Amino acid sequence: MTENIETPRLGEPFLLTPGPLTTSYRVKQTMLRDWGSWDGDFRALTIEMRQGLLALTGDTQGLLDCVPMQGSGSFSVEAMLGSFVPRDGKVLVLSNGAYGKRIAQTLEYLNRAYTVIDKGDYMPPRGAEVTAAIEADPAITHVVIVHCETSSGILNPVKEISDAVAASGRKLLVDSMSAFGAVELDFSEINYVAMVSSANKCIEGVPGFGFIIARKDELEAAKGRSHSLSLDVHAQWAHMNKTGQWRFTPPTHVVVAFVEALRAHVEEGAVAGRGARYAKNRDVVVAGLRDLGFETLLKDRWLSPIIVTFFCPASPAFEFNRFYELMKAKGFIIYPGKLTVAESFRIGCIGQMDEHVMRKVVEAAAEALSEMGVNNAAPPESALIERAKLAA
Ligand SMILES: *Cc1c(COP(=O)(O)O)cnc(C)c1O
């Protein structure tokens, strides 16, 4: 693991961003070769990839299948919604950030009925609210939850939501884009009909496709339902099972890189191993930045091992763009915040980075502050009052 991280990185900065992220030299290297999409060798890699992903689900009964889909992660979200929600269905969207909002916007485009529980920027949706919403609106057929809402970094309570949805006899769809592969989403516990993730998140591949993991009976039922030719999950699944090929041109280099990334994921100890490294990354950067006076948006209980939001310091000497440029000059690309309540920035914990790298991130932040003349990184009082509203 550390070996990969220490391999020459061609002078590029570390991406402290939630995908695209820093990939290993080993993964990059696989892309130096061209592949025929029809060829048996490439078809074998597609099979290895689908099986490798299914092996991470905890499905012991063979109920699930994996369908890769060209495009960025949002294409797969759109494909999932259009293929698994019947045209006369109704979706309850649990929204607490940008990706929940995007799901609602997608349903609007798809002309599917939906209703939203909007928890604002970072409050978690709770099981009791879901139960109440379904009781109040029996037309609801599906509930969609974002596993880790990457815009704040909150790890949403999927188990609690899954239990509420199952108890109400409705169907669950999960956007596990930024969590799958590092946070357990065990099919024997989380009763989903379909979930999505993509190549450039916790498996540490490069961007270019997403994948839908769904119940085979739901895949069968999705036939003829999609609004879109290219995003029809059933059609892609049926074609792939019949021919071993993707329906339209696959991102061959990206697939080959992803298969290599999956092999490295297994070597690291799969979900548990990957999750442990990311959790350590988070712990080091959170403790280090707190020592400098920074505060996290979320209380510890809600912090994901994926990405963490920090409030910008109240000091008038602090300016985000300057901080960004100083961090970049030191080799780290950070991520702007997305909150409406306060100025913030985000530090991603995913990608080819370990605790040693995260210690250097903390050192770089300390230097950047001193170069800016900020001697206290504490946030404004108003930010802390806002945070106090969140359950411990
Ligand atoms: C990254 C991400 C997506 C997909 O974003 P794309 O830019 O389309 O790849 C969707 N949902 C979540 C939670 C994400 O983190």
The ligand as an ORCA input file, in Angstrom:
! r2SCAN-3c Opt
* xyz 0 1
  C     -19.464     12.121     -7.214
  C     -20.883     11.945     -6.828
  C     -21.906     11.803     -7.787
  C     -21.673     11.826     -9.278
  O     -21.027     12.935     -9.714
  P     -20.421     12.992    -11.207
  O     -19.782     14.339    -11.221
  O     -21.524     12.865    -12.163
  O     -19.452     11.855    -11.317
  C     -23.190     11.543     -7.342
  N     -23.470     11.449     -6.035
  C     -22.521     11.577     -5.084
  C     -22.916     11.440     -3.647
  C     -21.199     11.845     -5.446
  O     -20.258     11.980     -4.504
*
